[in-house]
Amino acid sequence: MRLIIVGGVAGGATAATRARRLSEDADIVLFERGFYVSYANCGLPYYIGGEIEKRDDLFIASPERLRDRYRIDVRTSQEIVEIERNKKEVKVKDHATGEEFRERYDKLILSPGARPTKPPLQGVDSNKVFTLRDLPDSDSIKNYLDRNRVDSAVVVGGGSIGLELVENLSRQGIAVTVIEKEDQVMPALDFEMAALLHRHLRDQNVRLYLGDGVESFHEKNGRLMVSTETGIDIETDMALLAIGVWPEKELAEKAGLTIGERGGIVVDEMLRTSDPDIYAIGDAIEVKDLVSGENRLLALAGPANRQGRAAADSIMGRESVFEGVWGTSITKVFNMVAASTGDKEESLKYIGKPYLASFTHSYHHASYYPGAKRMAIKLIFGPDRGEILGAQIVGEEGVDKRIDVLATALKAGMTVYDLEELELAYAPQFGSAKDPVNIAGFVASNILKGDVHVVHWNEVGALNREENILLDVRTAEEIKQTGTIMDAVHIHVDELRDRLGELDRDKTYIAYCTVSLRGYIAYRILVQHGFRAKILSGGMETWSPPWEDMAEREQSTKSSKRPQKK
Ligand SMILES: Cc1cc2nc3c(=O)[nH]c(=O)nc-3n(C[C@H](O)[C@H](O)[C@H](O)COP(=O)(O)OP(=O)(O)OC[C@H]3O[C@@H](n4cnc5c(N)ncnc54)[C@H](O)[C@@H]3O)c2cc1C
């Protein structure tokens, strides 16, 4: 068996080592166009920021280790430029010598990854504009930072790589501006969850231009001018483009393999392309989204590694399938962490799949134990059975553990009722007797069973205020500190029973507090006394950030526009 693997980083290196563990006899050749194999590209932003101090720490396995321990024939600086399927050969270009030659294969695995999107904008090739995909890219960025005085930077794109760069540049005292075409950062989150990050980024003195794209770059007196589509000019020292990645599908396409509608290589459950002797894995392929059933692209290291293992298994005769993805991901943004699994509300709306949603805000460990931090959880679930469809969490601490519990629940096909019953480890330092995941399950189950009726933050604006009364049940002091929703009536929850006579039985009362726990108590009092009531899901903690964000955006866009020509 001669197995040739194209691409020597996440998916490729995993496939190679797994194949060797399964077969001592196979002839395994790993081709990598670049100079390095098996390194952690996920660590690159932290190497740029200095958190990872030693460049060598980024290497997971050296070519020597792959040769000595796994007897893998590693060929760096050698690119596969063509696949001749009928002869089962690949054409290789050696970038060190300029030579071209052919190699025979029995099975071929393609793991060529995805390259950063670089649109043909004016000035995009300036040496002050960077992208980040691999180690040489991070060397270029680091060299530029070391050799130049960089006081400010523009990061184009507010996805996870963009935001990791924002943090790592800010940490070096650089004033960072983010330009993002969508009206929010972190596309895996719904807007109101991303708004929590917007607030945090602004608190960290990051300037955000949302809903705006870069139109051009040009250099002026040694500095870089970034101009946006809405007419904002930003003078800066450097720019980093992090606007997404695009599958490296050209080699496969040229070989006549099927490319899907989303632009990735099409594979079956065994990761075989349209040619059964050629497998493809990683960022270059289309994967099935297990919530929607639709094909999608997903550039994440976890799936790439699992696919590498599954492809090697199949080739070595084991029954191994890769069913699809839930897109579980996590990103640190300064002191906050944003994570998600499954589908977001916007995507479900787009494909017309019915869902319900709940918002909860719970402490990451017992509130009485020092250092408790609140996290916001959005749970999305089926309207009939309550099966989990997706979850998003934004918070400071304990987000990683909760998203992994929810990702596991999603894989297990659990419902919100199962979340109520999960028995999770508790001592005051680690969680609560009612863990945030349990609480998300309680609230979602209440909604599903009809024990509580909710109004979401984005439905408040459309409420008929003649028929619906917003009822803030917090203390007067709290309202003085944070304000409340316009035209809301205020009755503290502890006074509610005594003041029911002030309420109108022909109206519906929408009760809320900071997180809608007291709002829920008020709701129970109201309905048990025969009033019509609902709660504002997630309370002020869910309602405020998106509204605050929209107001902030309007203000910052107005004050930054270049003057219009007469
Ligand atoms: C800065 C950064 C941070 C990231 N952070 C995270 C994170 O925190 N979590 C996460 O899950 N994911 C993260 N990712 C994504 C993750 O790194 C990728 O999903 C993963 O590396 C994909 O693996 P792959 O094998 O498909 O491609 P890659 O790891 O990109 O490897 C592809 C390799 O193939 C080589 N190649 C391409 N064509 C050829 C050819 N014709 N011949 C020979 N060689 C070829 C390329 O040179 C490349 O080295 C990050 C990515 C980047 C760039």
The ligand as a Gaussian input file, in Angstrom:
#p B3LYP/6-31G(d) Opt

LIG

0 1
 C       -4.249000      31.790000      13.054000
 C       -5.136000      30.587000      13.140000
 C       -5.722000      30.266000      14.348000
 C       -6.568000      29.157000      14.431000
 N       -7.119000      28.857000      15.640000
 C       -7.927000      27.776000      15.734000
 C       -8.480000      27.408000      16.983000
 O       -8.220000      28.046000      18.011000
 N       -9.314000      26.328000      17.024000
 C       -9.597000      25.595000      15.906000
 O      -10.340000      24.616000      16.005000
 N       -9.069000      25.917000      14.711000
 C       -8.250000      26.983000      14.600000
 N       -7.702000      27.297000      13.392000
 C       -8.073000      26.491000      12.210000
 C       -7.236000      25.238000      12.102000
 O       -5.894000      25.568000      12.191000
 C       -7.553000      24.557000      10.789000
 O       -8.902000      24.213000      10.795000
 C       -6.720000      23.316000      10.542000
 O       -5.355000      23.612000      10.542000
 C       -7.109000      22.679000       9.211000
 O       -6.311000      21.593000       8.941000
 P       -5.988000      21.179000       7.415000
 O       -5.113000      19.995000       7.485000
 O       -7.237000      21.121000       6.656000
 O       -5.184000      22.423000       6.826000
 P       -3.834000      23.075000       7.306000
 O       -3.548000      22.785000       8.716000
 O       -3.886000      24.493000       6.864000
 O       -2.740000      22.316000       6.446000
 C       -2.765000      22.345000       5.062000
 C       -1.327000      22.252000       4.541000
 O       -1.370000      21.774000       3.226000
 C       -0.328000      22.370000       2.502000
 N       -0.646000      22.232000       1.072000
 C       -1.699000      22.788000       0.414000
 N       -1.701000      22.407000      -0.860000
 C       -0.632000      21.594000      -1.028000
 C       -0.106000      20.903000      -2.143000
 N       -0.692000      20.963000      -3.334000
 N        1.004000      20.172000      -1.977000
 C        1.617000      20.084000      -0.750000
 N        1.148000      20.737000       0.330000
 C        0.046000      21.481000       0.195000
 C       -0.328000      23.788000       3.004000
 O        0.931000      24.401000       2.780000
 C       -0.652000      23.602000       4.486000
 O        0.533000      23.596000       5.260000
 C       -6.838000      28.382000      13.286000
 C       -6.235000      28.709000      12.065000
 C       -5.383000      29.786000      11.993000
 C       -4.757000      30.138000      10.677000

